[in-house]
Amino acid sequence: MGIDWAAGVADAIARETLLFSAIGFLIGGLDDLAVDILWIVLRLSRRTPPVPPTLAAYCAGPERRLAIFIAAWDESRVIGAMLRTALARFDHGDYRLYVGTYPNDRATIAAVAAVAQGDPRVRLVVGQRAGPTTKADCLNALWRALGRDEVRDGVLAAAIILHDAEDLVHAGELRVFDALIGRFSVVQLPVLPLVDRGARLISGHYADEFAEAHGKQMVVRQTLGVGIPLAGVGCAIERTMLGRIAAARGGNPFDEASLTEDYELGLQVAALGGRGTFAWVSESPHGPPVAVRAYFPATIRSAVRQKARWMTGIALAGWDRLGWGPARDWRDHWMRMRDRRAPLAVVVMAVAYVALLAWPAMHGLHWIAGTAPPAMPVASEWLLSVTALLLLWRIVTRAMFTGQAYGWREACWSFPRLFVGNLIALLAARRAVWVYVRSLNGVALRWDKTAHVFPDLPGPHP
């Protein structure tokens, strides 16, 4: 009697979890497939790219003043190397590097000051508030410093460019920004995470995600004519547009209550009528792109913290803050839905793992009881077959984009990294919900950043 009862419970759990997860995977898979089909149609139509495709086309014209903003909290290990590399690499004659620091972070201040003493293009800015606050708060301090410099020098910057303290910049990126800002209000370059060979599964899953997001999804968003969410690095915002946003917010363009001010900024520019572009510009025909490269977290703990911050800022708190955008604009609503589906996808994935455990447990209990497990309905068999095909398509598609960006070896690694990414997402969702619930109870959101490393330049980089 006990075994029969346990087998019946296992039957119900296996059946319901399988049905729930299969329907969830079906909806998500069809959503991804729709984006894939649009991308394939775009490739087959051979449309003229919105910007010149090679770097050689970005040489003409007088150079304008460009301001690069770098928010730095506890970045003494990397900020000096990053600044020296940027100064040596940038192929542009008129730019300033504004580095935001905190009064209680003396090590980072000293590292920036050591570089600034030897080059007037580096501007050390020490904020008034002790850190960490939010990244947006640090960026607002840089905005105010830029305003003071513009009054003093009598020169307005054409654009503000965002970078992080660990970024490996591209020599030609400022030429691209200078040429495109004005025609566009925001410009986003590709981001290509570097793969840490000592943590290939964890750091490499970022490479897979960005290769697909910036190789396909951003292209589709741009074609649909919806807002281009900024990645927070390798992006430029027109100075006058940022000034409009600042004026509407009482003087500060970056929302200090946001954990993902970069993502929100791209959507806000679109809401104000500004045009954005995702600029895939190759160094040469069939050559690598002008892109930002950096090492992303290489441990489970740090990856969970970063993913939780993104999930909180975009899918939870960001939903409260931004809503659904223009009324009856199905394209914008679709893309925002995709941005915010991560928590629901994690629930579906968690239930799927329960089903994965429940089915062998169910069969084991029936074997012990000497009874036959219930037959699976034909409709469920068809549902599983369709979701399996969609999952296979997703795996192959991701491997294809990873292979295009990093080569066939990393494409092969993308298969096991898919499961690692799922684990990180599961853990990050739990942390994100906790942070979000605390914020609803009045706990201020803070810059929960991760430790960074700067690339060893003599080594090869994709």
Secondary structure, DSSP 8 states (H G I E B T S, - for coil): -HHHHHHHHHHHHHHHHHHHHHHHHHHHHHHHHHHHHHHHHHHHHT---SS-SBGGGG--S----EEEEEE-SS-TTTHHHHHHHHHHH---SSEEEEEEE-TT-HHHHHHHHHHHTT-TTEEEEE-SS-S---HHHHHHHHHHHHHHHHHHHT---SEEEEE-TT-B--TTHHHHHHHHBTTBSEEE--EEEE--GGGHHHHHHHHHHHHHIIIIIHHHHHHHT------SSSEEEEHHHHHHHHHHTTS-SS-TT-S-HHHHHHHHHHHTT--EEE---BSSTTS-BS-EEEE---SHHHHHHHHHHHHIIIIIHHHHHHTT-STT-HHHHHHHHHHH-HHHHHHHHHHHHHHHHHHHHHHHHHHHHT-------HHHHHHHHHHHHHHHHHHHHHHHHHHHHH-HHHHHHHHHHHHHHHHHHHHHHHHHHHHHHHHHTT--------------TTS---
